[in-house]
Amino acid sequence: MWRYLKRLVIGKPLKTMDEGGQALTKFKALALLSSDALSSVAYGTEQITTVLITLSAAALMYQLYVAALVLVLLFAITMSYRQIIKAYPSGGGAYVVASTNWGRPAGLVAGGSLLVDYMLTVAVSVTSGTEAITAAIPALAHYQVLIAVLIVIAIMGLNLRGMRESASFLTLPVYFFIIMIIGMIFWGVMNIASGNLDYHASAAVGAPVQGMTLVLFLRAFSSGSSSLTGVEAISNAVPNFRRPKRKNAANTLAIMSLVLAVFFGGITYLSYYLGVQPQAGNTVLSQIATAVFGHGLFYYLLQLSTALILAVAANTGFSAFPILAYNLAKDKFLPHAYMDRGDRLGYSNGIISLAVGAIALIIIFHGQTTLLIPLYAVGVFVPFTLSQSGMIVHWFRERGSWWGLKAAVNLLGALISVVLVIILFALRFANVWPYLIVMPLLLYMFYRIHVHYIRVAAQLRVVAKEKAALHNYDGATVIVLVSNVTRVTAQAVNYARSIGDYVIAMHVSFDENPEKEHKTAAEFKETFPDVRFVDIHSSYRSIATPTLRFCDVIAKRAAERNFSTTVLVPQFVPKKPWQNILHNQTSLRLRAVLNSRENIIVSTYNYHLKE
């Protein structure tokens, strides 16, 4: 049943040779990897105006200056990540750059930040989309968290089906949003040029604004910089591109950044020109659309496209998180399970882990986007700082053509990014303090996992001079666990006699039915008179504890004779897998407790039922 359900949801398995067919073209990659960055324009300008309006309406003039600085940072980040794509095409982005140039600790900080940031990406995107849905249908407001969780599960299922299918699904909402925003900006600018839209700005550009401070400006800048989250996703997912991977990834990043710059700059300009102010229940983007389109068809199409892209923007995290987790696992800082490909050639464990983390964040923060965004920004600008400063080290080491200019671009991006991180901690500490707890815990987890893998490798490695000293046994003791005398037991005992020099049948009896226990012992001795039968009595209805104690005693005696000790656990296997739930799983519990003993070999004898 599980197998059929899995095939229905995920689809039939793909051959490893089909991996090339899952590679992304620039057209599909733009839809798959840019939805997070592009969707942020729906709330980026609003975040700036929300901060500035706390002073006065006249202060909204400064949104143009804030937007200009954000665009400078976008240029520096784009150029930096284009260089990262070409220098480090294996994916991993900031984690690989920081590890290579600043050392492993810095790389783990970048990697850990991005792991959490991608979970926040999913949470923020989904909760924003849910808010758009509940704004349109107020009756659903009480189910906001549930709707967000269901959306995350749906996107997880889509990604488990493979990149090609998820990219195909995302093509419509992403390009629909791009067309609608371009149309709004173009039509708005044309109406301004023709005089059909009146100038409603509260203050002219350059006019003095009483009470304006650098702290307020920087606070607005840190809020507006949330529009740049998701830009790094393409550098993490380079291996997913069609060949030539570097060129296609770099060009897709350039296209995405150009579109993002036009959208953010255009929306901010229209917001200033039209004198739009933040309103409860009516977004800045909605107010601009109303002024440009009125309340006609195009207004509702824009609102629909915004809700769709906010809902699917979470997919950027699902594309980049598994690749980053793969790189961390390859370096032995995450479980090796993150290196395993699923039936559809995606890193399924990474996809599922991301969904679980995002759902946890949605529940913890009650689905409120405003509580998540500051922490979201810290999670991405710390890796920005480390990657761009790391590229400066890279250029000084590698040199190459125009390396000085490239390093200067990275320096500009690193300086602005580190200023942003300082601003966020100084001015938004009440929102970002969890980062200071989560990051040390993640680093501790990374190092514990790494130490474990190093120790395992050291213990499993066979040194040449040790090969001659490998242990040789003089004989074998086999303990067969017997519940009653059946075909399973009989064949298991016969198998044990074929591999063991000394065979013991062990049975655990209880108080409930002593006559049945005596009958089992007599029947066994009659069937196998030459095999030692041991009956261990248990007054507490426990099989595992007396079995473990008995096997410990036998193993100790066997070791004195230089014998190996094998415990043979007989079990029957039903013809239909679902029939397993009709039987107790005593054999599973016994194997679990016996596996804790290093001097006992645990083996299973399977008897397959025919009907």
Secondary structure as UniProt FT lines:
FT   HELIX           2..10
FT   HELIX           16..22
FT   HELIX           26..33
FT   HELIX           35..39
FT   HELIX           41..52
FT   TURN            53..55
FT   HELIX           58..62
FT   HELIX           63..87
FT   TURN            89..90
FT   HELIX           94..102
FT   HELIX           104..136
FT   HELIX           138..143
FT   HELIX           144..160
FT   HELIX           163..194
FT   TURN            205..206
FT   TURN            210..211
FT   HELIX           214..224
FT   HELIX           225..228
FT   TURN            229..232
FT   HELIX           233..236
FT   HELIX           238..240
FT   HELIX           245..273
FT   TURN            274..275
FT   TURN            280..281
FT   HELIX           284..293
FT   HELIX           297..312
FT   TURN            313..314
FT   HELIX           315..330
FT   TURN            331..332
FT   HELIX           336..339
FT   TURN            343..344
FT   HELIX           348..364
FT   TURN            365..367
FT   HELIX           369..398
FT   TURN            401..402
FT   HELIX           403..427
FT   HELIX           429..432
FT   HELIX           434..460
FT   HELIX           464..469
FT   STRAND          475..481
FT   HELIX           487..499
FT   STRAND          502..509
FT   HELIX           514..527
FT   TURN            529..530
FT   STRAND          532..537
FT   TURN            539..540
FT   HELIX           544..560
FT   TURN            561..562
FT   STRAND          563..573
FT   HELIX           577..582
FT   HELIX           586..594
FT   TURN            595..596
FT   TURN            598..599
FT   STRAND          601..608
//
